[in-house]
Amino acid sequence: MSREPAVTPELAREHGLTEDEYATALKAIGRTPSFPELGVLSVMWSEHCSYKSSRVHLKRLPTKGPRVIHGPGENAGVVDIGDGWAVVFKMESHNHPSFIEPYQGAGTGVGGILRDVFTMGARPVAVMDSLRFGEPSHPRTPGLLRGVVAGIAGYGNAFGVPTVGGEVQFDAAYNGNILVNAFALGLCRSDRLFLGQAKGVGNPILYVGARTGRDGIHGATMASAEFEEGEEAERPTVQVGDPFMEKLLLEGCLEIFAAGVLEGIQDMGAAGLTSSTVEMASRAGNGVELWLDRLPRRAKHLTPYEILLSESQERMIMVARAGEEQRVLDICAKWDLDAQVVGRVTDTGRFVVRATPGYDPLSGAPWPDDPPVVVDLPVDLLTDAAPVYTRPCVEDSRLTDRYGVDATGLAFDPRSDLLELLSAPNVGSRAWIYRQYDHIVRDGTMVRPGAGDAAVVRLYCEDERGRREKLIAMSSDCNGRFCELDPRTGAAMAVAEACRNLACVGAAPIGLTDCLNFGNPQRPEIMAQFRDAIDGIADACKALGVPVVSGNVSLYNETTEQGGPRAVLPTPTIGAVGLFEKVSDVVGAGFRTAGDHVFVLGPRGDDRLGGSEWLTRRTGRVCGRPPSIDLAAEAALQSLLVRAAREGLLASAHDCAEGGLLVALAEACILGQSGAVLSLPAEYAVTPGGLFGEDPSRVVVSVTPYVLELFSRRVAEAGVPCAFLGRVGGASLSLEGVASWGLDEMREAHASALDDIVGR
């Protein structure tokens, strides 16, 4: 076995610690740390684990509400859905691993978010994804897209959870740094939740699940640094997943939960065994002592450093009640899960690790007695006392130049432009993606991918009290182009669109999760983007009355290129969850019946083209002044949509997003397999902004004639602008005085959106 290197300031710097951070650590512990201790400090003080650059800003997010049972700080957020039941949900990123190894990176991203959910005691019932790739013509985009989608499908399908929705966007800003954000939601009894706490001094700590290997070592540190050109050296930091093992782990955990023998549980995610045990100790105000010699492992000659930092997948840490550990071990044996008592809870407030130098249990030798201490650090130093920065913020000086784009001289042909947009990878059909996902397993999916503005899932709430059914909706949204041009408004629009999509299907939002993807926080212009995006999310949440209950921050999504650093578009992805009152409230996006009246609800907007798909395709860059948003008008619109759905007044509802009003109308025709005869109201001009501007807070609805009177009354009561466009019917979308498009040509254009990418 190789000797451990001597810990020096240079080695600390290689581990991601700054000179000041290393000095702080030396002062706190009063000596030079051991090599394993340096590894522990580096991962726990990494951006990925400590949130040291973002923590001061995250405090401004609203996190409380009448339905919130657990907000940020636990493995996932928990929201009450009534009758003693709750949903548990969260969104996380797996960006860097997915760029390096798309299949495994994306698959283990799904596995990790599933564990966050079922660690809380919930059975996962749905998954979504939010994906960002480079420009379609980039040589790496096809392979990355295929690998990521296959990884998500391979893990989710094998595990047995439906992937019910999501989003994908393409932009040159993601050429060197893709984004893979995974969302999972589970169902549990609201009085049977399990928390990540190491409670009860003397209680045994158990390791459960797959054996430990060398995969993923320093994954958390890698996710806290920007990419250099070329990533082959980083491949060992990508974890390898096994969805079948995860399924066994789920069922074993659920049976252990039902046995009532646990005091706490945490999955081993970023920073593996280290972060899981340290965080559990911190939440409970206790210490832990670990015995690494007993740890199940699959690789020979693992060092304490490697064991502590390994991010091997499908592993859990449990704290059982003293005397109940054998029951846990027996249940694990039933499910073919490796399990072992590997430590105990202490009252010292310290993270203590014991390991025998050179000992390898795979050799068959018995555990040595009284192994020496290799790590002894204060828990507080690794958590609450970790560095926190208020980094400088400077507005991006390039925005002024980007705003000054004049669209008046750009080519504009409504007929050809609509077909072009329908076939654009950022607008058209995602069928190639979601057809690879099993989106109907568990028999709860009511609105399938592509059929509505949000996914709709029926929850079967069954226990000794009987069986109840609940209906929830889920949506994921963010337009990074808007956030690039105006981070605060763009982030507010992401929240608004995610909640608007819920309202379009008839659900009222009950909680949000976020996944905040940004560049290097040490660059003041990036930190300004982050600060402003947080304020935008907070603005929208307060206006719409919806809390953020969980989330994730992913920084350093940036590539070092010859021309300097290039960050991704600021992408604060929002996952929203909504609740229905009854099944009949569900509304689809497609026009349904000939003769139905078509309206556009919401304010007219200002026809700004900044950040729109139309302008980006014309100029080849993200530019222009983006739309503004009136959050009070947005709240009124969403309340109207939910009320109208509950009263059965809507035949369809589809929001105006990518591509603007005309694309929304075309998509409603395609989804409903029906044309429409329409004319623009006087206030809508036949201009690029009028037809293809992406102003928020607008929804195209269709209404059957026999409820028009009540619909009109509800619109007037809500004070929401409403413009009549025409009627559903025919085999084409006809816009008086503008153009006509056949259903077949629109459908063909829409279906071809990803052909040029996946065909290569």
DAQUI-V633365 format. One line per field, one symbol per residue. psi: psi as a letter, one per 30 degrees, with the letter a starting at -180 (. if undefined). A space follows every 10 residues. Layout:
psi: ???
//
This chain:
psi: kklklkklee eeefggklee eeeeeeeefg lklleeeeee eeefgleeef hfffefefff kkgllffkek akfaellkkk glggllkkll kllheeefee ieeeeeefee eeeeeeefff gkkkflkllj kklakefkff eeeeeeeeee eeeeeeeeeh kkjfaalklk kffgegjlkj kkkkklklkf ghkklikilj kfkkkkkkal lkafkgkgee eefgllklkk geffeffklk ljfeeeeeee eeeeeeeffh gkflkkljbk gbeeeeeeee eeefgallkk jfffkklfkl hkleeeeefk hklhklkkjl kkfgeeeeee eeeeghkkkk kgalklgfgl jkkkkkkfkj ffffklklki llkfkjkkee efceglkkki lkkkkjffee eefhkjffgk kjjeeeeeee efgkffeakg eeefffkjgf kfhfjejlkf flflkkkkkj jkaffaklkl kllklkkkjf eeeeejeeee eeeeeeeeee eeeefgkkkf lllljjjlbj ffkeeeeeee eeeeeeeeee eeefhkljfl akkjlgikkj legakjllkk iikkkkklkl eleffkklfk kekkfkkklk kllelggkfk fleeeeeefg ljllklllkj feeeeeeeee eeeeefghfk elkkljckfa eeeeeeeeee efhkakjlkk lefjlileee egkhkahkkk lkkkefgeee eeeeeeefgk kkkkeblkla gljkjkgdlk kkeeeeeeee fgegefeff.
//
